[in-house]
Amino acid sequence: MRFEGGTSVTLRVEMDKQKVTFAELVSVIGQQGGDIVAIDVIRPGRKTEIRDLSVSVVEPAIVDSLAKAVQEMNGIHLVNVSDRTFLMHLGGKIQIQSKQPIKNRDDLSRVYTPGVAKVCLAIRDDINKAHSLTIRRNTVAVVSDGTAVLGLGDIGPHAAMPVMEGKAMLFKEMAGVDAFPICLDTKDTEEIIAIVKAIAPTFGGINLEDISSPRCFEIERRLQEALDIPVFHDDQHGTAVVLLAGLINALKIVGKSMSDIKVVVCGIGAAGIACSRMLLSAGVTHLVGVDKEGAIHKDEKYENEVWNEYAAITNPRNEKGSLSEVIRGADVFIGLSRPKLLSSENVRTMNADPIVFAMANPDPEITPEEAGSYVRVYATGRSDYPNQLNNVLVFPGIFRGALDARASTISESMKLAAAKAIASIVTDEELNEEYIIPSVFNDKVVPAVRKAVIQEAIHSGVARKVPGDFRNLD
């Protein structure tokens, strides 16, 4: 896995000040390619002292040689080396905390027995009260089987847990949603569906995450049919929403419309299919999907039934051939595949002012250096290049709105509304080739997405509650 922008470690050192100076230690660290960014004195002393040194390095491989050089210094005892990323994960990244303190017997009798019994009976008599009297009203399950994690692939449920914990943190930090990671030790489609259905009474929404294709399609579809709460596979729909938001603004820069452009989508897995459907819903009429077998077209009968369905709604001119063939005359390239699939020669065959969204992680289909001056607007999923198309812009606000409206589903129209809301954050004065999408830390994003999602949920009839701040609106 490639690190973006280097990494950092913490060195705890015990110094014998009669044998070595701090300046000498700094010099050795610098010679090994380390840069000290913070110093904490843990135990001061006249003769010896212990310090924690936060050291930034460009490449993780440097850490071992740096630690060895420090350990070999006369007068230095290297107590330990801690990767700061690992330190953030010690004991997990989230916890459960009570909203009300229990200070006496009266408090205890209200939150538990006997007082809790009348709340239970109230819910028994009216199941809808579970949304107001339990955590369900604000809780989302982040469910994964660990089969398609980031760029790591099938790493299993235990190894997937740090990612799901991180997702839960983002839900809380960005939108105040209480999310809990649930990693399942099964790859069986029927078992996953049964488990999620069984735990659904606890949650107001289900966020499916990092489940491999094509199983993810059936799992999501059947859960949507079985449950009366939103089921949202973020790898599909979160990616599609943020991509559309970026494209809306990119097209403003090049002066083209959705209905007139040719779009080539490379990588027809879960995200590629969802992004294609979203673009078609937004008005794109000429879209060609390409996978390792070439362009997906109507004359072929595919083993993957999802591809047959995809062929029926895309590639209106029934184009055939490889990526290098169908990319000719395209206005937009959407990459959801793997590194180095697109060359600068390919880009030069596209129409004037091409838009390239190279979203493979961690390495894009074509780097900005390779794309050079041939691309008018370039975006990736990475944080160290301009125009990061990140799902964090999507799922917190979508679920915040869906929960607040007690929506029974997250419909296609709600996703379209979310994409337009994200795009609207970038003003005409701010819009340029290197700023087509707001930062993930822009505090206007979640409120805008929430508002758009609630309005569309009410308009389309899937809202079962009108939030207080919407009751006096037309």
C-alpha positions in Angstrom: 0.0 0.0 0.0 1.4 3.3 -1.0 1.6 6.1 1.6 0.5 9.6 0.5 2.8 12.4 1.6 5.1 10.2 3.8 4.4 9.1 7.3 5.5 9.8 10.9 6.8 7.9 13.9 7.4 8.7 17.5 10.9 7.8 19.0 11.1 7.5 22.7 14.8 8.0 23.7 16.6 8.0 27.0 19.6 10.4 26.7 22.7 10.4 28.9 23.5 14.1 28.7 27.1 13.5 29.8 27.8 11.4 26.7 25.6 13.0 24.0 23.9 16.3 23.2 20.5 16.8 21.8 22.0 18.6 18.8 24.0 15.4 17.9 20.8 13.4 18.1 19.0 15.9 15.8 21.9 15.7 13.4 21.8 11.9 13.1 18.0 11.9 12.6 18.4 14.5 9.8 21.2 12.5 8.2 18.9 9.5 8.0 16.1 11.5 6.2 14.0 12.3 9.3 12.5 15.7 10.2 11.7 16.3 13.9 8.3 18.0 14.0 7.5 17.9 17.8 9.4 17.2 21.0 7.9 16.2 24.4 9.9 15.8 27.5 8.6 12.7 29.4 11.1 12.6 32.3 13.5 15.5 32.8 16.7 15.1 34.7 20.2 16.6 35.2 22.1 13.6 33.9 19.5 11.6 31.9 16.2 12.5 30.4 13.5 10.7 28.4 12.0 12.5 25.4 9.4 11.6 22.7 10.4 12.8 19.3 7.8 13.0 16.6 9.7 12.4 13.3 8.3 12.8 9.8 9.8 10.7 7.0 9.2 10.7 3.3 9.2 6.9 2.9 8.2 4.4 5.6 11.2 2.3 4.6 13.5 4.9 6.2 12.1 4.2 9.7 14.2 1.0 10.3 17.5 2.6 9.3 16.7 5.7 11.2 15.9 3.7 14.4 19.1 1.7 14.0 21.3 4.8 13.7 19.8 6.3 16.8 20.1 3.1 18.8 23.8 2.9 17.9 24.6 6.4 19.2 26.7 6.4 22.4 24.6 7.7 25.2 21.3 7.0 23.6 18.9 4.2 24.6 16.0 3.9 22.1 13.1 2.9 24.4 10.6 2.2 21.6 9.5 3.3 18.1 5.8 4.0 17.7 4.1 4.6 14.3 1.7 7.4 15.0 -1.0 5.8 12.8 -0.8 2.7 14.9 -1.0 4.7 18.1 -4.3 6.3 16.9 -5.7 2.7 16.6 -4.7 1.4 20.0 -7.8 -0.1 21.7 -9.9 1.0 18.7 -11.0 4.5 17.6 -14.5 4.7 18.9 -16.4 4.0 22.2 -19.9 4.0 23.6 -20.7 6.8 26.1 -23.9 7.3 28.1 -26.0 10.4 27.5 -27.3 10.5 31.0 -25.3 9.9 34.3 -26.6 7.3 36.8 -26.0 8.9 40.2 -28.6 7.3 42.4 -31.3 4.6 42.7 -33.9 6.8 41.2 -31.8 7.3 38.1 -31.2 3.6 37.9 -34.9 2.8 38.2 -35.6 5.1 35.2 -32.9 3.9 32.8 -33.3 0.2 33.8 -35.8 -1.8 35.8 -38.6 -1.1 36.8 -39.1 2.2 34.9 -37.8 0.9 31.6 -40.7 -1.6 31.4 -43.3 1.0 30.5 -41.1 2.3 27.6 -40.7 -1.3 26.3 -44.5 -1.7 26.4 -45.1 1.6 24.7 -42.9 0.4 21.8 -44.6 -3.0 21.8 -47.9 -1.3 21.3 -46.5 1.1 18.7 -43.3 -0.1 17.0 -42.8 3.4 15.4 -41.9 4.7 18.9 -38.6 2.8 18.6 -37.4 5.7 16.4 -38.0 8.2 19.2 -37.4 6.2 22.3 -34.2 4.3 21.4 -30.9 4.9 19.7 -32.5 3.7 16.4 -33.3 7.3 15.4 -29.7 8.2 15.0 -27.8 4.9 14.5 -26.3 3.4 11.3 -24.7 0.0 11.0 -21.5 -0.1 8.9 -21.6 -3.7 7.6 -18.7 -5.4 5.8 -17.4 -8.9 5.1 -13.9 -7.6 4.3 -13.8 -8.8 0.7 -13.1 -5.6 -1.1 -11.3 -3.2 1.3 -9.8 0.0 -0.1 -7.0 -1.1 -2.5 -6.2 -4.1 -0.4 -8.9 -6.6 -1.7 -10.1 -9.6 0.3 -8.4 -9.1 3.7 -11.1 -10.6 5.9 -13.4 -9.2 8.5 -10.8 -8.8 11.3 -8.4 -6.7 9.1 -11.4 -4.7 7.7 -12.4 -3.5 11.2 -10.0 -0.5 11.3 -11.6 0.8 8.1 -15.1 0.4 9.4 -14.2 2.1 12.7 -12.8 5.0 10.7 -16.1 5.2 8.8 -18.0 5.3 12.1 -15.7 8.1 13.2 -16.5 10.1 10.1 -20.2 9.6 10.5 -20.0 11.1 14.0 -17.5 13.9 13.4 -19.0 15.1 10.1 -22.8 14.6 10.8 -23.4 13.6 14.4 -24.6 10.2 13.3 -23.9 7.3 15.7 -22.5 4.5 13.5 -21.2 1.1 14.6 -18.9 -1.2 12.7 -20.1 -4.7 12.1 -17.7 -7.1 10.3 -19.1 -10.4 9.4 -17.1 -13.6 9.2 -18.9 -15.0 6.2 -18.9 -14.5 2.5 -22.2 -16.3 2.0 -24.7 -14.0 0.4 -27.7 -15.6 2.0 -26.1 -15.5 5.4 -25.1 -11.8 5.1 -28.7 -10.9 4.1 -30.1 -12.9 7.0 -27.8 -11.4 9.6 -28.4 -7.8 8.5 -32.2 -8.4 8.5 -31.9 -9.8 12.0 -30.0 -6.9 13.4 -32.0 -4.2 11.6 -34.3 -3.3 14.6 -31.3 -1.7 16.3 -30.6 0.7 13.4 -32.1 3.5 11.4 -30.0 2.8 8.4 -27.6 0.2 6.9 -24.3 1.3 5.2 -22.9 -1.6 3.3 -19.1 -1.3 2.8 -16.3 -3.0 1.0 -18.3 -6.1 -0.2 -17.0 -7.5 -3.4 -18.9 -7.5 -6.7 -21.1 -9.0 -8.0 -22.5 -10.2 -4.6 -22.9 -6.6 -3.4 -25.6 -6.0 -6.0 -27.9 -8.8 -4.8 -27.2 -8.1 -1.1 -28.1 -4.5 -1.4 -31.2 -5.1 -3.6 -32.7 -7.8 -1.4 -32.1 -5.8 1.8 -33.7 -2.8 0.2 -36.7 -4.9 -0.6 -36.9 -6.5 2.8 -36.2 -3.6 5.1 -38.1 -0.3 5.7 -34.9 1.6 6.5 -32.3 3.1 4.1 -29.7 0.6 2.7 -26.8 2.3 1.0 -23.7 0.6 -0.5 -21.3 3.5 -0.3 -18.7 2.0 -2.6 -21.3 2.2 -5.3 -23.5 5.1 -4.6 -21.2 7.3 -2.6 -18.7 7.2 -5.4 -21.4 7.9 -8.0 -22.7 10.9 -6.1 -19.3 12.6 -5.6 -18.3 11.8 -9.2 -21.5 13.5 -10.5 -20.9 16.5 -8.3 -17.4 16.9 -9.7 -18.6 16.4 -13.3 -21.4 19.0 -12.9 -18.8 21.6 -12.1 -16.2 20.3 -14.6 -18.7 20.7 -17.4 -19.2 24.3 -16.4 -15.5 25.0 -17.0 -15.4 23.4 -20.4 -18.8 24.7 -21.5 -20.4 21.4 -22.3 -23.7 19.8 -21.3 -24.5 16.4 -20.0 -26.7 15.5 -23.0 -24.0 16.3 -25.6 -20.9 14.5 -24.1 -19.4 11.1 -24.7 -18.4 9.4 -21.5 -16.1 6.4 -21.2 -16.3 4.5 -17.9 -13.3 2.2 -17.3 -13.9 -0.6 -14.7 -17.4 -2.0 -14.7 -17.6 -3.3 -11.2 -19.8 -2.1 -8.4 -18.7 1.5 -8.5 -18.5 1.6 -12.3 -22.1 0.4 -12.7 -23.4 2.7 -10.0 -21.6 5.7 -11.5 -22.9 4.9 -15.0 -26.5 4.7 -13.8 -26.1 8.0 -11.9 -24.7 9.7 -15.0 -27.5 8.3 -17.2 -30.0 9.6 -14.6 -28.3 13.0 -14.7 -28.8 13.3 -18.5 -25.8 11.6 -20.2 -27.0 9.8 -23.3 -23.7 8.6 -24.8 -21.9 6.4 -22.3 -19.6 3.4 -23.0 -18.4 1.0 -20.4 -15.0 -0.7 -20.8 -13.6 -3.5 -18.8 -10.6 -5.8 -19.3 -12.5 -7.6 -22.1 -13.1 -4.3 -23.9 -16.2 -2.3 -24.5 -19.4 -3.8 -23.1 -21.9 -4.0 -26.0 -25.3 -5.6 -26.8 -24.0 -8.2 -29.3 -22.2 -10.1 -26.5 -23.8 -12.5 -24.0 -21.9 -12.2 -20.7 -21.7 -14.7 -17.9 -22.2 -11.8 -15.5 -25.9 -11.0 -15.8 -25.3 -7.6 -14.4 -23.2 -6.8 -17.5 -26.0 -7.9 -19.7 -28.3 -5.5 -18.0 -25.6 -2.8 -18.2 -25.2 -3.4 -22.0 -28.9 -2.9 -22.5 -28.8 0.7 -21.1 -25.4 1.9 -22.3 -23.3 2.2 -25.5 -26.0 3.5 -27.8 -23.8 3.2 -30.9 -22.7 -0.4 -30.0 -19.0 0.5 -30.1 -16.6 -2.3 -29.7 -12.9 -2.7 -29.0 -10.3 -1.8 -26.4 -10.1 1.3 -24.2 -7.7 2.9 -26.7 -10.3 2.5 -29.4 -13.4 3.7 -27.7 -11.7 6.6 -25.9 -11.4 8.4 -29.3 -13.7 11.4 -29.5 -14.7 11.1 -25.8 -15.2 14.2 -23.7 -15.0 12.5 -20.3 -12.9 9.5 -19.0 -14.0 8.0 -15.7 -11.5 5.5 -14.2 -12.6 3.0 -11.6 -10.1 0.3 -12.4 -6.4 0.1 -11.9 -3.2 2.1 -12.4 -1.6 3.0 -15.7 -4.5 2.0 -18.0 -4.7 5.4 -19.7 -1.8 7.0 -21.6 -1.2 10.5 -22.7 -1.5 9.2 -26.3 -5.1 8.0 -25.4 -5.9 11.4 -23.9 -4.7 13.2 -27.1 -7.4 11.3 -29.1 -10.2 12.7 -26.9 -12.2 15.7 -27.8 -11.0 19.2 -27.0 -10.9 20.1 -23.3 -11.1 16.6 -22.1 -12.1 15.8 -18.5 -10.3 12.9 -16.8 -11.4 11.5 -13.4 -8.7 8.9 -12.7 -10.1 7.4 -9.4 -8.2 4.1 -9.0 -6.6 4.0 -5.5 -3.9 4.3 -4.4 -2.5 4.9 -7.9 -4.7 6.5 -10.6 -5.1 5.3 -14.2 -3.0 8.2 -15.3 -1.0 10.7 -13.2 -1.4 14.4 -13.6 2.2 14.5 -14.8 1.4 12.0 -17.6 -1.8 13.7 -18.5 0.1 17.0 -18.8 -1.4 19.8 -20.7 -3.7 17.5 -22.7 -6.3 17.4 -19.9 -8.4 20.4 -19.1 -9.9 19.1 -15.8 -8.2 16.3 -13.8 -9.4 14.7 -10.6 -8.6 11.6 -8.5 -9.5 10.0 -5.3 -6.3 11.0 -3.6 -5.7 13.8 -1.1 -2.3 14.8 -2.5 -3.6 15.9 -5.9 -6.2 18.7 -6.6 -9.9 17.8 -6.9 -10.1 14.8 -4.6 -13.4 13.0 -5.3 -13.9 11.5 -1.8 -17.0 9.7 -0.5 -16.7 11.5 2.8 -18.4 14.4 1.0 -21.5 12.1 0.5 -22.4 9.5 3.1 -22.5 11.7 6.3 -24.9 14.2 4.8 -27.1 11.6 3.0 -27.6 9.6 6.1 -28.1 12.7 8.3 -30.9 13.7 6.0 -32.4 10.2 5.6 -32.4 9.7 9.4 -33.9 13.1 10.1 -36.7 12.5 7.6 -37.1 8.8 8.7 -36.8 7.9 5.1 -37.7 4.4 4.1 -35.0 4.3 1.4 -32.4 6.5 -0.3 -33.8 6.9 -3.8 -32.0 7.8 -7.0 -33.6 11.2 -6.9 -32.2 11.8 -3.4 -28.7 10.8 -4.6 -29.1 13.3 -7.5 -30.1 16.0 -5.1 -27.1 15.3 -2.9 -24.8 15.5 -5.9 -26.2 18.9 -7.0 -26.0 20.1 -3.4 -22.3 19.2 -3.2 -21.6 20.9 -6.5 -23.4 24.0 -5.4 -20.9 24.6 -2.6 -18.3 25.7 -5.1 -19.3 29.2 -6.2 -18.8 30.6 -9.7 -16.1 32.9 -8.4 -14.3 29.9 -6.8 -14.7 27.5 -9.7 -11.5 26.7 -11.6 -9.7 23.7 -13.1 -8.1 22.8 -9.8 -11.2 23.4 -7.6 -14.3 21.7 -8.9 -15.3 20.0 -5.6 -15.3 21.3 -2.0 -12.9 20.1 0.7 -14.0 17.2 2.9 -13.6 19.6 5.8 -15.9 22.3 4.3 -18.6 22.7 7.0 -21.2 23.7 4.4 -21.3 20.3 2.8 -23.3 18.2 5.3 -26.0 20.8 6.0 -26.4 21.4 2.2 -26.7 17.6 1.5 -29.0 17.1 4.4 -31.3 19.8 3.3 -31.4 18.5 -0.3 -32.0 14.9 0.7 -34.8 15.8 3.1 -36.5 18.0 0.5 -36.4 15.2 -2.0 -37.5 12.6 0.5 -40.6 14.7 1.3 -41.2 15.5 -2.3 -41.0 11.8 -3.4 -43.1 10.5 -0.5 -40.4 8.3 1.2 -40.2 10.6 4.2 -42.1 9.4 7.3 -41.3 12.5 9.3 -41.0 16.2 8.5 -38.1 17.7 10.6 -39.0 20.7 12.6 -36.9 23.1 10.5 -38.9 22.1 7.4 -42.4 22.4 8.7 -42.9 26.0 7.9 -41.3 25.8 4.5 -43.2 25.8 1.2 
